[in-house]
């Protein structure tokens, strides 16, 4: 009878473990039912409204339609990935063109070309003007550094020939900026 007693105690242990597992799962389920999503506080709602308002101000009326089209196109692309999960991505080196290039109308492309030409002309003009400037001396004092350019004294933040701003002055050079362009004059 001993073999049956051993099997009986094994079944008893298995039944206890099964009961504990079922009770645990039931407890987790009931705990999940008790947890409800918390509603946002008035402060969180106010912050959300401020963020939405700021975003609305950043996106001008002209750009709003473009932004909405971009978001719709993005949603369509994401949906395509979900619909065709077996498709493999193309290696970046195998692409014929930049997939992130924003195609616009012919007028947009012409405007970009005009901007590039204008930018190139501006840079050419700035380079011509910078060659006419000569850093003659740098003066260090307790009030800050000053420099002598073409016989005139300048401090950090001042304009040189109504084109360049003095960004910084070191012992033997001066950094001048004009928009996004930066130039260094050396003694």
Residue frames relative to the residue before (quaternion, step in Angstrom):
aa qw qx qy qz dx dy dz
X 1.0000 0.0000 0.0000 0.0000 0.00 0.00 0.00
X 0.5160 0.6719 -0.4099 0.3381 3.50 1.13 -0.33
X 0.6275 0.5188 -0.3836 0.4358 3.67 0.91 -0.62
X 0.6568 0.5015 -0.3230 0.4612 3.60 1.01 -0.69
X 0.6186 0.5398 -0.3436 0.4559 3.58 1.02 -0.69
X 0.6471 0.5173 -0.3123 0.4650 3.59 0.98 -0.80
X 0.6663 0.4851 -0.2979 0.4817 3.57 0.97 -0.86
X 0.6296 0.5446 -0.3278 0.4467 3.55 1.06 -0.77
X 0.6769 0.4693 -0.2952 0.4842 3.61 0.93 -0.81
X 0.6082 0.5334 -0.3542 0.4692 3.63 1.12 -0.61
X 0.6551 0.4956 -0.3099 0.4788 3.58 0.94 -0.86
X 0.6326 0.5345 -0.3255 0.4562 3.56 1.01 -0.82
X 0.6577 0.4982 -0.2954 0.4817 3.61 0.97 -0.87
X 0.6512 0.5103 -0.3124 0.4668 3.58 0.96 -0.85
X 0.6513 0.5117 -0.3147 0.4637 3.58 0.98 -0.79
X 0.6329 0.5165 -0.3280 0.4745 3.58 1.03 -0.75
X 0.6597 0.4975 -0.3083 0.4715 3.61 0.91 -0.89
X 0.6450 0.5147 -0.3195 0.4659 3.58 0.98 -0.85
X 0.6496 0.5169 -0.3084 0.4644 3.57 0.98 -0.84
X 0.6455 0.5100 -0.3159 0.4727 3.59 0.98 -0.83
X 0.6486 0.5127 -0.3212 0.4618 3.62 0.95 -0.84
X 0.6646 0.4985 -0.3079 0.4636 3.58 0.91 -0.91
X 0.6541 0.5000 -0.3141 0.4728 3.59 0.95 -0.83
X 0.6323 0.5283 -0.3323 0.4590 3.61 1.02 -0.77
X 0.6722 0.4839 -0.3022 0.4718 3.57 0.89 -0.92
X 0.6303 0.5256 -0.3266 0.4688 3.58 1.01 -0.76
X 0.6451 0.5230 -0.3094 0.4632 3.58 1.01 -0.83
X 0.6514 0.4999 -0.3128 0.4773 3.59 0.95 -0.87
X 0.6436 0.5252 -0.3167 0.4579 3.58 0.96 -0.87
X 0.6897 0.4719 -0.2824 0.4710 3.58 0.83 -0.95
X 0.6195 0.5310 -0.3426 0.4656 3.58 1.05 -0.72
X 0.6430 0.5258 -0.3103 0.4624 3.58 1.05 -0.80
X 0.6421 0.5206 -0.3270 0.4580 3.58 1.05 -0.69
X 0.6603 0.5211 -0.3081 0.4445 3.56 1.05 -0.74
X 0.6612 0.4928 -0.3090 0.4738 3.57 1.11 -0.62
X 0.0382 -0.7891 0.6129 -0.0154 3.56 -0.58 1.14
X 0.5808 -0.5713 0.4274 0.3919 3.57 -1.12 0.51
X 0.3939 -0.7131 0.5287 0.2385 3.54 -0.94 0.88
X 0.4346 -0.6795 0.5235 0.2743 3.52 -1.05 0.77
X 0.5611 -0.6124 0.4431 0.3373 3.52 -1.13 0.70
X 0.4644 -0.6659 0.5063 0.2906 3.53 -1.06 0.77
X 0.6749 -0.4868 0.3617 0.4204 3.56 -1.28 0.30
X 0.6322 0.5364 -0.3298 0.4515 3.58 1.05 -0.74
X 0.6620 0.4968 -0.3080 0.4692 3.60 0.95 -0.86
X 0.6379 0.5160 -0.3249 0.4703 3.57 1.01 -0.78
X 0.6427 0.5202 -0.3224 0.4609 3.60 0.98 -0.82
X 0.6474 0.5070 -0.3191 0.4712 3.58 0.97 -0.82
X 0.6399 0.5270 -0.3212 0.4578 3.57 0.98 -0.84
X 0.6449 0.5103 -0.3154 0.4735 3.58 1.00 -0.82
X 0.6388 0.5219 -0.3259 0.4619 3.61 0.99 -0.80
X 0.6489 0.5055 -0.3198 0.4703 3.59 0.95 -0.85
X 0.6566 0.5055 -0.3119 0.4648 3.59 0.91 -0.88
X 0.6473 0.5149 -0.3140 0.4662 3.58 0.99 -0.82
X 0.6571 0.5029 -0.3104 0.4680 3.59 0.94 -0.87
X 0.6540 0.5016 -0.3185 0.4683 3.59 0.95 -0.80
X 0.6365 0.5256 -0.3301 0.4579 3.58 1.00 -0.76
X 0.6545 0.5007 -0.3136 0.4718 3.60 1.04 -0.73
X 0.6536 0.5267 -0.3159 0.4423 3.58 1.04 -0.76
X 0.7120 0.3760 -0.2412 0.5417 3.56 1.04 -0.70
X 0.2932 -0.7771 0.5326 0.1627 3.55 -0.36 1.25
X 0.6847 -0.4830 0.3511 0.4179 3.54 -1.28 0.34
X 0.6416 0.5347 -0.3211 0.4464 3.59 1.00 -0.84
X 0.7408 0.4229 -0.2175 0.4743 3.55 0.93 -0.92
X 0.5034 0.6807 -0.4255 0.3197 3.59 1.19 -0.38
X 0.6595 0.4991 -0.3136 0.4664 3.60 0.91 -0.88
X 0.6443 0.5110 -0.3222 0.4690 3.59 1.00 -0.81
X 0.6554 0.5090 -0.3154 0.4603 3.59 0.96 -0.85
X 0.6495 0.5091 -0.3213 0.4644 3.59 0.96 -0.83
X 0.6407 0.5130 -0.3223 0.4717 3.60 1.02 -0.80
X 0.6398 0.5271 -0.3212 0.4578 3.57 0.99 -0.83
X 0.6645 0.4920 -0.3071 0.4712 3.60 0.92 -0.88
X 0.6403 0.5123 -0.3289 0.4684 3.59 1.01 -0.79
X 0.6483 0.5087 -0.3190 0.4682 3.59 0.94 -0.86
X 0.6390 0.5232 -0.3222 0.4628 3.57 1.01 -0.82
X 0.6417 0.5151 -0.3233 0.4673 3.59 0.97 -0.85
X 0.6435 0.5212 -0.3225 0.4586 3.59 1.01 -0.81
X 0.6470 0.5141 -0.3181 0.4647 3.59 0.99 -0.80
X 0.6504 0.5045 -0.3164 0.4715 3.58 0.93 -0.87
X 0.6384 0.5236 -0.3216 0.4635 3.57 0.97 -0.84
X 0.6294 0.5289 -0.3358 0.4597 3.60 1.00 -0.76
X 0.6349 0.5176 -0.3353 0.4654 3.61 1.00 -0.72
X 0.6574 0.4987 -0.3127 0.4704 3.59 1.02 -0.76
X 0.6841 0.4967 -0.2900 0.4485 3.58 0.99 -0.83
X 0.7944 0.2146 -0.1049 0.5584 3.60 1.04 -0.67
X 0.0013 0.8525 -0.5227 0.0077 3.61 0.57 1.10
X 0.6392 0.5485 -0.3382 0.4198 3.59 1.16 -0.44
X 0.5191 0.6328 -0.4228 0.3890 3.60 1.22 -0.25
X 0.3449 -0.7368 0.5479 0.1948 3.54 -0.99 0.85
X 0.4882 -0.6435 0.4977 0.3162 3.55 -1.12 0.65
X 0.4389 -0.6695 0.5357 0.2686 3.53 -1.21 0.61
X 0.4983 -0.6459 0.4844 0.3159 3.56 -0.95 0.85
X 0.5975 -0.6067 0.3879 0.3528 3.58 -0.99 0.83
X 0.6580 0.5255 -0.3125 0.4395 3.60 1.01 -0.76
X 0.6699 0.5096 -0.2948 0.4523 3.59 1.17 -0.50
X 0.5198 0.6483 -0.4182 0.3670 3.60 1.23 -0.14
X 0.4110 -0.7157 0.5129 0.2362 3.56 -1.05 0.77
X 0.7959 0.0663 -0.0225 0.6014 3.57 1.17 -0.56
X 0.6256 -0.5450 0.4111 0.3777 3.55 -1.29 0.33
X 0.3213 -0.7770 0.5023 0.2020 3.63 -0.51 1.09
X 0.6766 0.4922 -0.2947 0.4616 3.58 1.20 -0.31
X 0.4350 0.6815 -0.4693 0.3550 3.58 1.28 0.11
X 0.3194 -0.7519 0.5488 0.1770 3.56 -0.81 1.01
X 0.2486 -0.7757 0.5648 0.1323 3.55 -0.48 1.20
X 0.0749 -0.7966 0.5993 0.0258 3.54 -0.94 0.87
X 0.6884 -0.4262 0.3506 0.4707 3.50 -1.26 -0.28
X 0.6878 -0.4570 0.3512 0.4412 3.54 -1.27 0.18
X 0.6260 0.5428 -0.3358 0.4480 3.57 1.05 -0.79
X 0.6326 0.5236 -0.3327 0.4637 3.60 1.02 -0.80
X 0.6689 0.4947 -0.3008 0.4662 3.58 0.92 -0.91
X 0.6331 0.5178 -0.3293 0.4719 3.59 1.05 -0.77
X 0.6308 0.5297 -0.3279 0.4626 3.58 1.01 -0.83
X 0.6416 0.5190 -0.3223 0.4638 3.58 1.00 -0.81
X 0.6434 0.5120 -0.3195 0.4709 3.58 1.00 -0.82
X 0.6490 0.5112 -0.3123 0.4690 3.57 0.98 -0.86
X 0.6413 0.5185 -0.3210 0.4656 3.59 1.00 -0.82
X 0.6416 0.5169 -0.3273 0.4625 3.60 0.99 -0.82
X 0.6526 0.5019 -0.3150 0.4722 3.60 0.98 -0.84
X 0.6545 0.5074 -0.3101 0.4669 3.57 0.95 -0.90
X 0.6428 0.5245 -0.3149 0.4610 3.57 0.99 -0.87
X 0.6588 0.5020 -0.3056 0.4697 3.59 0.97 -0.86
X 0.6477 0.5056 -0.3203 0.4715 3.59 1.00 -0.80
X 0.6351 0.5282 -0.3237 0.4614 3.59 1.01 -0.84
X 0.6690 0.4956 -0.3071 0.4610 3.57 0.88 -0.91
X 0.6287 0.5297 -0.3287 0.4649 3.59 1.01 -0.80
X 0.6636 0.5012 -0.2959 0.4699 3.60 0.97 -0.90
X 0.6498 0.5081 -0.3221 0.4646 3.60 0.98 -0.82
X 0.6463 0.5115 -0.3246 0.4640 3.60 0.95 -0.80
X 0.6255 0.5294 -0.3347 0.4653 3.59 1.05 -0.76
X 0.6849 0.4873 -0.2860 0.4600 3.58 0.92 -0.93
X 0.6555 0.5260 -0.3279 0.4315 3.60 0.95 -0.84
X 0.6246 0.5414 -0.3485 0.4419 3.61 1.10 -0.60
X 0.6370 0.5270 -0.3241 0.4599 3.60 1.22 -0.39
X 0.6387 0.5202 -0.3272 0.4631 3.60 1.26 -0.17
X 0.0825 -0.7847 0.6138 0.0274 3.55 -1.07 0.84
X 0.2982 -0.7250 0.5963 0.1727 3.56 -0.81 1.07
X 0.1626 -0.8330 0.5265 0.0490 3.56 -0.47 1.25
X 0.8094 -0.0827 0.0912 0.5742 3.58 1.02 -0.72
X 0.1944 -0.7345 0.6346 0.1415 3.52 -1.34 0.42
X 0.1431 -0.7925 0.5908 0.0499 3.55 -0.85 1.03
X 0.1660 -0.7702 0.6102 0.0833 3.58 -0.82 1.05
X 0.1086 0.7859 -0.6028 0.0852 3.57 -0.84 0.97
X 0.6763 -0.4812 0.3547 0.4304 3.57 -1.29 0.14
X 0.6555 0.5093 -0.3020 0.4687 3.60 1.15 -0.53
X 0.6775 -0.4421 0.2930 0.5095 3.60 1.25 -0.07
X 0.5958 -0.5813 0.4241 0.3569 3.53 -1.27 0.33
X 0.0873 -0.7581 0.6448 0.0438 3.52 -1.21 0.69
X 0.1920 -0.7833 0.5814 0.1075 3.54 -1.18 0.54
X 0.3227 -0.7147 0.5916 0.1873 3.52 -1.27 0.55
X 0.0427 0.7886 -0.6069 0.0891 3.56 -0.48 1.28
X 0.8454 -0.0812 0.0009 0.5279 3.56 -0.74 1.15
X 0.7373 -0.4467 0.2219 0.4556 3.56 0.97 0.91
X 0.6753 0.4429 -0.3060 0.5042 3.63 1.20 0.08
X 0.3793 -0.7243 0.5358 0.2105 3.58 -1.10 0.79
X 0.0379 -0.7955 0.6041 -0.0280 3.56 -0.93 1.02
X 0.2346 -0.7328 0.6213 0.1480 3.54 -1.25 0.63
X 0.6830 -0.4561 0.3591 0.4433 3.57 -1.29 0.20
X 0.7769 0.3183 -0.2607 0.4765 3.57 -0.91 0.98
X 0.6144 0.5540 -0.3612 0.4303 3.61 1.20 -0.27
X 0.4785 -0.6617 0.5055 0.2786 3.55 -1.29 0.48
X 0.2034 -0.7374 0.6343 0.1116 3.52 -1.14 0.82
X 0.8446 -0.1054 -0.0220 0.5244 3.58 -0.77 1.16
X 0.6173 -0.6136 0.3238 0.3709 3.58 0.95 0.95
X 0.6497 0.5082 -0.3191 0.4667 3.59 1.19 0.39
X 0.8021 0.2621 -0.0983 0.5275 3.54 0.82 -1.05
X 0.2683 -0.7181 0.6165 0.1796 3.56 -1.21 0.63
X 0.4032 -0.6738 0.5574 0.2696 3.57 -1.06 0.77
X 0.2084 -0.8117 0.5377 0.0925 3.56 -0.43 1.23
X 0.7869 -0.1355 0.1106 0.5917 3.56 0.90 -0.93
X 0.2101 -0.7532 0.6137 0.1085 3.51 -1.27 0.58
X 0.0573 -0.7773 0.6260 0.0268 3.58 -0.82 1.01
X 0.7616 -0.4164 0.2425 0.4334 3.58 -1.27 0.07
X 0.8282 0.1411 -0.0813 0.5363 3.62 1.04 -0.57
X 0.7695 0.2629 -0.1810 0.5531 3.61 1.22 0.23
X 0.2139 -0.7403 0.6252 0.1240 3.52 -1.36 0.38
X 0.2470 -0.7494 0.5958 0.1497 3.58 -0.97 0.89
X 0.0915 -0.7866 0.6106 0.0079 3.54 -0.77 1.15
X 0.1256 -0.7886 0.5978 0.0708 3.57 -1.05 0.76
X 0.0339 -0.7408 0.6703 0.0293 3.51 -1.31 0.57
X 0.7966 -0.1004 0.0240 0.5957 3.57 -0.14 1.28
X 0.7941 -0.2388 0.2062 0.5194 3.55 -0.75 -1.07
X 0.5735 0.5913 -0.3693 0.4301 3.58 1.30 -0.05
X 0.1087 -0.7898 0.6027 0.0334 3.56 -1.06 0.82
X 0.0629 -0.7958 0.6021 -0.0134 3.56 -0.93 0.97
X 0.2200 -0.7571 0.6023 0.1254 3.57 -1.14 0.68
X 0.1730 -0.7488 0.6331 0.0927 3.54 -0.90 1.04
X 0.1616 -0.7830 0.5978 0.0592 3.56 -0.87 1.05
X 0.4624 -0.6493 0.5181 0.3101 3.54 -1.18 0.53
